């Protein structure tokens, strides 16, 4: 079992090109990769450089934005929008391992907040590392950074 080291920091919003959707929990494993691929293709079609893939979970109903870091001037069209990741005070962890085990990283942040006088204040998001060929044979090295917007309980 992975040990998670929760970090608290202040982050700035990061520009994204994304698609917006609302999905059920069981649809996530299909929708997120499909949306990442679609957005990547849209960004590449405009000859823009793109960063890592990101999924922003805006609320408990799984109102979701899935996209790619992209600071260039994207010509939004169709289902593709420009947006930002949340910013502000966050609690975060790095999850190493397959995506189907990401829930453990999320639970670690929520548990740490409850034990350390922090409250979840808003959305959460995942930033997926650029795929490495070595991950095909060792999925235990797949990197995903998990962020939660938080506030001190006293605030």
Buried (B, 14 or more C-beta within 10 A) or exposed (E): EEEBEBBBEEBEEBBBBBBBBEBEEEBBEEBBBEBBEBBBEBBEEBEBEBBBBBBBBBEEEBBBBBBBBBEBEBEEEEEBBBBEBBEBBBBBBBBBBEBEBBEBBBEBBBEBBEEEEBEBBBBBBBBBBEEEEEBEEEBEEBBBBBBBBBBEEEE
